[in-house]
Amino acid sequence: HSGAIGFNAQEALLTTLAQKDEARVRDMRQAGRLFLGELRERARTAGAAQVDIRQRHGELQETVMEQQRDFDLLVLGRRGASAGVTHRDLGRNVENLIRSLSRPILTVTDWFRRPQRALIAFDGRASTRKSIELLSQSALLSGLEVRLVMACPKQGETTRQIDWAKDKFSAAGFQASAHLMLGDPEVVIARVIKEESIDLLVMGAYSHSPIRALLFGSKTNELLRSASVPTLLVR
């Protein structure tokens, strides 16, 4: 049969393909080492006292979960190279990683500047109140001016809850202000970020299950897409 190849030829073809695959993996690992080395030098130049680089083989989510005991904060690009071209797209790894980890996650945009003003999206839930207590006592927002915003879809909400949050930060030495605003959270937060020159958005993340988010949408994803600044997510 003209389409058949002999056993020796088939074995040689498989060997060639395996060698090409090994060479491709070696090239990828070398490129990864060079990239990590460049990042280490940039971190050192920026003043980082100790920089540890690690290269791992495997899926990002599983690998980061294995390493989370060794870090207090994960910095994650909001969009990967395979994401779309608009600022409203999220990388495919973002939601899975945020749902999986118990550590705070800083998602960054294409540009970054040293934060001066942080906006905290507050909704009054028990999980958000716990985050307020933790953040007011941690070093994550140290030195930043804090604006707390509670967006309400209709009239009638009192300022009692957001005043409580402001008092927590004020007692910890922060320059803090509280604002109760009428409107959809996604729209309100995006407007305040633009009008108040906010550098960092802080919010809770994914309080509902993935199934509920699939059916009804996710406020976390909506806020991430609408925010044009780096976002600190606390679970």
Buried (B, 14 or more C-beta within 10 A) or exposed (E): EEEEEEEEEEEEEEEEEEEEEEEEEEEEEEEBEEEBEEEBEEBEEEEEEEEEEEEEEEEBBEEBBEEEEEEEEBEBBBBBEEBEEEEEBBBEBBBBBBBEBEBBBBBBBEEEEEBEBBBBBBBBEEEBBEBBEEBBEBEBBEEBBBBBBBBBEEEEBEEEBBBBBBBBBBEBEBEBBBBBBEEBBBEBBBBBBEEBEBBBBBBBBBBBEEEEBEEEEBBBBBBBBBBBBBBBBBB
